[in-house]
Amino acid sequence: MTDTTARVRELNLYRQYFDLVAAGTKTIEVRVKYPHLADLAAGDTIRFRIKGSDETCEVRVIRVTEYAGFEALLDGEGPADVNPTATRDEQLANIRAIYPPEKEALGALAIEIALF
């Protein structure tokens, strides 16, 4: 018997990105391919939380696509779905301010999400 129960993951988000997710305008979340996210899959739930607060927003994972790095991810997914309020170059700089080169070297995940 196979366990097909969707999992719930809790991930922190900065306020500016949380607000875009909660509004439904940010449909691609960018993460480094950390081991704890390696098995993230369509159907899972992510509960985003603003760090240090009780404010949360739950989304359903539609798909997870792996890229070699952040530039390839932005080119493959389109920057408007990652952050509709910033240019591609601004987004690349913002993502790299969060994740240094040694983290990017682990690989980048594009997580397509939808509000419940």
Secondary structure, DSSP 8 states (H G I E B T S, - for coil): -------EEEEEE-HHHHHHHHHT---EEEEE--GGGTT--TT-EEEEEETTSS-EEEEEEEEEEEESSHHHHHHHH-HHHH-TTS-HHHHHHHHHHHS-HHHHTT-EEEEEEEE-
